[in-house]
């Protein structure tokens, strides 16, 4: 009996040592397993950063998209003279959905995210060729990290503004956004569900220049832009009925990138109704990505320092859009946007309507 007890005790000690070894960081270059414990926090930070980018790019698109440019500078897209006065004000409302995934990378368990959101906006022409826009975006993201037994939601509200100047065939545009939100995370510890509630912030700016080349009803619009986004998530301490609860410090991430590509489009006029179809492609260079370290603490174990993860340096964006102007004052539109990186992929569908007066 004594021998059985000794063997059992040795097995127990070995299991505990193995579990502790999974939590305590090992010397480089071995990856730190502690990242798995806060995978949903890392995913939520990524989601905030990408949603900030998406909102920035939609604001810039409102300022530089070919069909928008036609409407604000030449109503009826050639059906009226260049001297015809275009509407000075416009308002729009959009609904969108996003599906994305991040692959497993080292000790990061990967994720699947779905987002549903809506946008309202108001724009005005201040002077010939000078346009401003203001917009608000609300979204809810569901984050699933099945390999780490974690899931979370991110409720994010963003506000932003844009300015564009049309000078002949050139358009110079800029956009800024500020967002704030709440993250609710859940983790299955094996002994119960640990929960946490903490905040998120995102800020960003984008500048873009393009050249509008047109022949008859066909256009090519080369574009070059630079974007900067910074996001942060708050510190948190998990709540639950078990002893295996995590405390983590806040995290921040910033990203700067160049976007270079072109839009091609064509419109048709049917009895003063305009149908516009377009497609675009962009090359992405994430030339800067920075992440703060997060310190993860579990009672009974040494703290673990965890670094975040980012996108691959190079990638591509691609999409297509359809716009139907039923009158000079009312337009329906839909678009698809895809983002393709080495370990990340995102697909977004958007539908909206715009009223001009």
NUTI-502897 format. One line per field, with one value per residue (C-alpha): chain; residue number from 1; x, y, z; residue in three letters. Coordinates in pm, whole numbers, plus 32768, in hexadecimal, padded with zeros to 4 digits. Example, Ala and Ser with C-alpha at 12.3 -4.5 7.8 and 13.67 -1.06 7.14 Angstrom:
REM NUTI-502897
ch <- A  A
i <- 1  2
X <- 84CE  8557
Y <- 7E3E  7F96
Z <- 830C  82CA
aa <- ALA  SER
END
This chain:
REM NUTI-502897
ch <- A  A  A  A  A  A  A  A  A  A  A  A  A  A  A  A  A  A  A  A  A  A  A  A  A  A  A  A  A  A  A  A  A  A  A  A  A  A  A  A  A  A  A  A  A  A  A  A  A  A  A  A  A  A  A  A  A  A  A  A  A  A  A  A  A  A  A  A  A  A  A  A  A  A  A  A  A  A  A  A  A  A  A  A  A  A  A  A  A  A  A  A  A  A  A  A  A  A  A  A  A  A  A  A  A  A  A  A  A  A  A  A  A  A  A  A  A  A  A  A  A  A  A  A  A  A  A  A  A  A  A  A  A  A  A  A  A  A  A  A  A  A  A  A  A  A  A  A  A  A  A  A  A  A  A  A  A  A  A  A  A  A  A  A  A  A  A  A  A  A  A  A  A  A  A  A  A  A  A  A  A  A  A  A  A  A  A  A  A  A  A  A  A  A  A  A  A  A  A  A  A  A  A  A  A  A  A  A  A  A  A  A  A  A  A  A  A  A  A  A  A  A  A  A  A  A  A  A  A  A  A  A  A  A  A  A  A  A  A  A  A  A  A  A  A  A  A  A  A  A  A  A  A  A  A  A  A  A  A  A  A  A  A  A  A  A  A  A  A  A  A  A  A  A  A  A  A  A  A  A  A  A  A  A  A  A  A  A  A  A  A  A  A  A  A  A  A  A  A  A  A  A  A  A  A  A  A  A  A  A  A  A  A  A  A  A  A  A  A  A  A  A  A  A  A  A  A  A  A  A  A  A  A  A  A  A  A  A  A  A  A  A  A  A  A  A  A  A  A  A  A  A  A  A  A  A  A
i <- 1  2  3  4  5  6  7  8  9  10  11  12  13  14  15  16  17  18  19  20  21  22  23  24  25  26  27  28  29  30  31  32  33  34  35  36  37  38  39  40  41  42  43  44  45  46  47  48  49  50  51  52  53  54  55  56  57  58  59  60  61  62  63  64  65  66  67  68  69  70  71  72  73  74  75  76  77  78  79  80  81  82  83  84  85  86  87  88  89  90  91  92  93  94  95  96  97  98  99  100  101  102  103  104  105  106  107  108  109  110  111  112  113  114  115  116  117  118  119  120  121  122  123  124  125  126  127  128  129  130  131  132  133  134  135  136  137  138  139  140  141  142  143  144  145  146  147  148  149  150  151  152  153  154  155  156  157  158  159  160  161  162  163  164  165  166  167  168  169  170  171  172  173  174  175  176  177  178  179  180  181  182  183  184  185  186  187  188  189  190  191  192  193  194  195  196  197  198  199  200  201  202  203  204  205  206  207  208  209  210  211  212  213  214  215  216  217  218  219  220  221  222  223  224  225  226  227  228  229  230  231  232  233  234  235  236  237  238  239  240  241  242  243  244  245  246  247  248  249  250  251  252  253  254  255  256  257  258  259  260  261  262  263  264  265  266  267  268  269  270  271  272  273  274  275  276  277  278  279  280  281  282  283  284  285  286  287  288  289  290  291  292  293  294  295  296  297  298  299  300  301  302  303  304  305  306  307  308  309  310  311  312  313  314  315  316  317  318  319  320  321  322  323  324  325  326  327  328  329  330  331  332  333  334  335  336  337  338  339  340  341  342  343  344  345  346  347  348  349  350  351  352  353  354  355  356  357
X <- 8000  811B  81B5  806B  8049  81AE  8174  802E  80DA  81F4  80FA  803F  817F  81E0  808D  80A3  8203  818F  806C  8153  824A  8135  80F7  8259  8316  8440  857B  8579  8553  8444  82EF  823E  8114  806E  7FE5  7EE0  7E45  7DF0  7DA8  7C4F  7CE9  7DE4  7CCA  7BF5  7D18  7D46  7BD2  7BD5  7D02  7C67  7B14  7BC3  7C6F  7B29  7A77  7B96  7B94  7A1A  7A34  7B49  7A7E  795B  7A4D  7B04  7A27  79E1  7866  7865  7949  7866  7736  77CB  787C  779C  7636  75AD  770E  771B  75A4  75CB  76CB  77FB  775B  7625  7610  7639  758B  764A  75E7  75D0  757A  75AF  7563  7611  75FF  7722  779F  7904  7989  7AFB  7BF1  7D53  7E23  7ED7  802C  8122  8067  7F4F  7E20  7D89  7C27  7AE7  7A30  78DF  7874  7728  770E  7669  76DC  7631  76D7  76A8  7773  777F  7825  78BD  7941  7974  7A4C  7A5E  7997  7979  78D2  787F  781B  77CF  77F7  777B  77D9  77D3  78DB  78C7  7A1E  7A51  7B9C  7B38  7C95  7CC3  7B5C  7B1C  7A19  79CE  78FF  7974  7878  7920  78A4  796E  794B  7A0F  7A33  7ABE  7B2E  7B63  7BD7  7B9B  7C95  7C61  7C9B  7D46  7C9F  7D4F  7C9A  7CCE  7C09  7C23  7B6B  7B45  7AA4  7A50  79BC  7989  7A11  796A  7A43  7A04  7AFD  7ABA  7BC0  7B50  7AC7  79C9  79A4  7A85  79FE  7A8D  7A08  7AEE  7B05  7B9D  7C09  7C6D  7CEC  7D5E  7DA6  7DC1  7E36  7DF8  7E38  7DAB  7D9C  7C4E  7C82  7B4A  7AEB  797C  78D4  7A04  7B00  7C45  7C9E  7DFF  7E12  7F25  7EE6  7F90  7EDD  7F2B  7E56  7E92  7DBC  7DC4  7D0E  7CEF  7D7A  7C95  7C6E  7B96  7A6C  79EB  79B0  7AFB  7C65  7CFC  7CB9  7D92  7DFA  7E89  7F13  7E91  7F0F  7F49  7FA0  7FE5  8009  8074  804E  804F  7F2E  7F6A  7E7B  7D70  7BF8  7B5E  79F3  78E9  778E  7659  7533  73D6  72C5  737B  73C9  753D  75D1  773F  7819  797D  7A92  7BD9  7D1B  7E21  7F7C  7FB6  8102  80EB  823B  8210  8164  819E  8112  8132  817F  8063  80B1  7FD2  7FBA  7F1B  7F1D  8029  80F7  81F8  8178  819A  81EF  812E  8161  8043  8036  7FFF  7FC0  80C2  8185  80FB  7F9C  7E87  7D29  7C29  7ABC  799C  7875  7729  7673  7516  74B0  7336  7322  7418  73BC  73A5  74AA  74C2  760F  76B5  781F  7904  7A5A  7B59  7CA1  7DA7  7EDE  7FC5  7F13  7DD8  7CAC  7B76  7A3B  7946  77F9  7756  7606  7595  74C7  751D  743B  74B3  741A
Y <- 8000  80EF  80B0  80F8  823D  829E  8259  831D  8441  843E  8441  8563  862B  85E3  8656  8795  87D8  879F  888F  8995  8968  89C0  8B0A  8B7F  8C18  8B51  8BF5  8C77  8C0A  8B23  8BD3  8C39  8B4F  8C5C  8CFE  8BE9  8C59  8DB4  8D56  8DF8  8F3D  8F40  8EF3  9010  9102  9090  90B6  921E  9273  91DB  927C  93CB  938D  9323  945F  953C  949A  94BC  9630  965A  9594  9686  979A  96F4  95E3  9620  9614  9709  97F4  97EB  983F  9965  9A03  99AD  993F  9833  97C6  9871  9893  99FC  9B05  9B3E  9C89  9BDF  9C10  9AD5  9AA8  9B4C  9A60  98E8  97EE  9679  9543  93F2  9295  91A4  9050  8FCF  8E6E  8E3F  8D3D  8D41  8C07  8B5B  8C02  8B6E  8B64  8C48  8B67  8C18  8CA3  8CCD  8E1C  8E91  8FFE  90A9  9222  935B  94B3  9605  9733  9896  994E  9AA8  9B66  9C9E  9D2E  9CA8  9B73  9B8A  9A81  9A17  98EC  9879  9719  9633  94B9  93B9  924A  910B  9001  8E9A  8E00  8C89  8BE7  8A77  89E3  8AB1  8A7F  8BF7  8CDF  8E53  8F73  90D0  91ED  930F  946F  9545  96AC  973F  9856  9883  999E  998A  9A87  9A4B  9B06  9AAE  9937  992B  98E4  991A  9881  9848  979A  9771  968A  965C  9528  94A4  935A  9247  90E4  8FC3  8E8B  8D27  8C0F  8AA7  8A4C  88E3  8935  8A3C  8B74  8C9F  8DEC  8F4A  909B  91B3  92D4  930B  9444  947D  95B2  95D7  96BB  9684  975E  9708  979D  971D  977A  975E  96F9  96CF  9687  9691  95CF  9503  9566  94FC  9595  954C  9582  95A8  95C2  95B0  9541  953E  9490  9465  938E  9335  924C  927C  91B2  90AA  8FAA  8E7F  8E2E  8CD0  8BC0  8B09  8B4D  8B54  8CC6  8DAE  8F17  8FCA  9124  9200  91D8  92C5  929A  9388  9354  942E  93C1  942C  93D4  93E8  9377  93DD  93DD  9393  93E1  941C  94B5  949C  958D  94FD  9604  96E5  95BD  957D  9423  942B  92F5  92FC  9222  926D  91D0  924F  91E3  9204  9241  923A  92E5  931A  9243  926A  91B4  91EF  90CC  9046  8FB7  8E8F  8E22  8CEA  8CAA  8BAE  8BE0  8CD8  8DF2  8DBD  8ED0  8EAF  8F65  8F9F  8F2E  8FF3  8FCC  8F5A  9082  905E  9013  9076  910C  90D9  9125  9186  9276  92BB  9408  9457  95C6  95C0  973B  9858  9850  96DE  95CA  945D  93AB  9267  91FF  90DF  910D  8FFB  9008  8EFD  8ED0  8DAA  8D41  8E17  8E30  8F0C  8F2E  9050  9097  91EF  9274  93DD  94FD  9668  9799  98E1  9A3A
Z <- 8000  8056  7F01  7E51  7F13  7EB8  7D46  7D4A  7DF7  7CF6  7BD8  7C79  7CA6  7B3E  7ABD  7B8B  7B0B  79A7  79D5  7A70  7952  785E  7914  7968  783F  77C2  773D  75D6  74C6  754C  752B  766D  76AB  7784  7648  7634  777D  76F1  7587  7593  7616  74F6  7400  748B  7461  72FA  72BB  733B  725F  7127  7163  7184  7036  6F94  7005  6F91  6E3B  6E17  6E6B  6D6A  6C6F  6C9D  6C39  6B17  6A80  690F  6921  6A47  6989  6858  692A  69E3  68B6  678D  67DA  66F4  669A  654B  652C  6592  653C  6619  667C  670B  6881  694F  6AA2  6BBD  6CD8  6CFA  6E08  6E07  6ED2  6EB2  6F41  6F2E  6F97  6FB7  6FD1  7020  709E  7128  710B  722A  7254  734E  749B  7423  73F8  72CB  72BB  71F7  7202  7181  718C  714A  7140  70BD  704C  702A  6F89  6F13  6E0C  6D74  6C57  6CF2  6BAB  6A4A  6A72  6BEF  6CAB  6E15  6EB8  7018  7074  719C  71A4  72A1  728F  735B  7321  7398  73CE  73E7  744A  7457  7484  75C2  763D  7635  759E  75B7  7531  74CF  74C0  740D  73BF  72CF  7257  7138  703F  6EE1  6DFF  6C88  6B88  6A15  693B  67CF  67AF  6905  6A53  6BA0  6CCA  6E3C  6F50  70C9  71BA  7331  73C6  751E  7586  7683  7681  7737  773C  77B0  77F0  7848  794D  796F  7AC8  7A59  7983  79C9  794B  791F  78B3  783F  774A  75F1  7534  73CA  7313  71AE  7089  6F13  6DF3  6C86  6B2F  69E7  6879  67C5  6659  6587  6420  63C1  64DC  6542  6651  66F0  6840  68C5  6A3F  6B41  6CB6  6E07  6F45  70B8  71C2  7336  741A  758A  7677  77EE  790D  79A0  7AB3  7A6A  7B43  7B8C  7C8C  7C59  7CBF  7B5E  7B1A  7A49  7A82  7951  7915  77FC  7699  7577  7409  72EC  7176  7053  6EEB  6D81  6C99  6B22  6A12  691E  68E0  678D  6741  663D  664B  6574  655B  652F  6519  6616  66F9  6726  6761  67C6  67EF  6871  68FB  69AC  6A20  6B16  6B81  6CF9  6DA5  6F22  6F49  70C0  71C7  733C  746B  75DD  76C4  779D  78F3  7948  7AB4  7B47  7CC1  7D19  7BDC  7B65  7A80  790B  7813  76CD  7582  748E  7325  71E5  7073  6F78  6EEE  6D8E  6D1B  6C2E  6C3A  6B26  6AF4  6A12  6A27  697C  698D  690B  6901  68DB  68D4  68FF  6A71  6AC7  6AA0  6B0A  6B1F  6B89  6BA1  6BFB  6C9F  6CD6  6D98  6D5F  6E38  6E7D  6FBF  6FAB  6EC4  6ED2  6DFD  6E1F  6D79  6D89  6D11  6D2D  6CAA  6C77  6C62  6BC8  6BC8
aa <- UNK  UNK  UNK  UNK  UNK  UNK  UNK  UNK  UNK  UNK  UNK  UNK  UNK  UNK  UNK  UNK  UNK  UNK  UNK  UNK  UNK  UNK  UNK  UNK  UNK  UNK  UNK  UNK  UNK  UNK  UNK  UNK  UNK  UNK  UNK  UNK  UNK  UNK  UNK  UNK  UNK  UNK  UNK  UNK  UNK  UNK  UNK  UNK  UNK  UNK  UNK  UNK  UNK  UNK  UNK  UNK  UNK  UNK  UNK  UNK  UNK  UNK  UNK  UNK  UNK  UNK  UNK  UNK  UNK  UNK  UNK  UNK  UNK  UNK  UNK  UNK  UNK  UNK  UNK  UNK  UNK  UNK  UNK  UNK  UNK  UNK  UNK  UNK  UNK  UNK  UNK  UNK  UNK  UNK  UNK  UNK  UNK  UNK  UNK  UNK  UNK  UNK  UNK  UNK  UNK  UNK  UNK  UNK  UNK  UNK  UNK  UNK  UNK  UNK  UNK  UNK  UNK  UNK  UNK  UNK  UNK  UNK  UNK  UNK  UNK  UNK  UNK  UNK  UNK  UNK  UNK  UNK  UNK  UNK  UNK  UNK  UNK  UNK  UNK  UNK  UNK  UNK  UNK  UNK  UNK  UNK  UNK  UNK  UNK  UNK  UNK  UNK  UNK  UNK  UNK  UNK  UNK  UNK  UNK  UNK  UNK  UNK  UNK  UNK  UNK  UNK  UNK  UNK  UNK  UNK  UNK  UNK  UNK  UNK  UNK  UNK  UNK  UNK  UNK  UNK  UNK  UNK  UNK  UNK  UNK  UNK  UNK  UNK  UNK  UNK  UNK  UNK  UNK  UNK  UNK  UNK  UNK  UNK  UNK  UNK  UNK  UNK  UNK  UNK  UNK  UNK  UNK  UNK  UNK  UNK  UNK  UNK  UNK  UNK  UNK  UNK  UNK  UNK  UNK  UNK  UNK  UNK  UNK  UNK  UNK  UNK  UNK  UNK  UNK  UNK  UNK  UNK  UNK  UNK  UNK  UNK  UNK  UNK  UNK  UNK  UNK  UNK  UNK  UNK  UNK  UNK  UNK  UNK  UNK  UNK  UNK  UNK  UNK  UNK  UNK  UNK  UNK  UNK  UNK  UNK  UNK  UNK  UNK  UNK  UNK  UNK  UNK  UNK  UNK  UNK  UNK  UNK  UNK  UNK  UNK  UNK  UNK  UNK  UNK  UNK  UNK  UNK  UNK  UNK  UNK  UNK  UNK  UNK  UNK  UNK  UNK  UNK  UNK  UNK  UNK  UNK  UNK  UNK  UNK  UNK  UNK  UNK  UNK  UNK  UNK  UNK  UNK  UNK  UNK  UNK  UNK  UNK  UNK  UNK  UNK  UNK  UNK  UNK  UNK  UNK  UNK  UNK  UNK  UNK  UNK  UNK  UNK  UNK  UNK  UNK  UNK  UNK  UNK  UNK  UNK  UNK  UNK  UNK  UNK  UNK  UNK  UNK  UNK  UNK  UNK  UNK  UNK  UNK  UNK  UNK  UNK  UNK  UNK  UNK  UNK  UNK  UNK
END
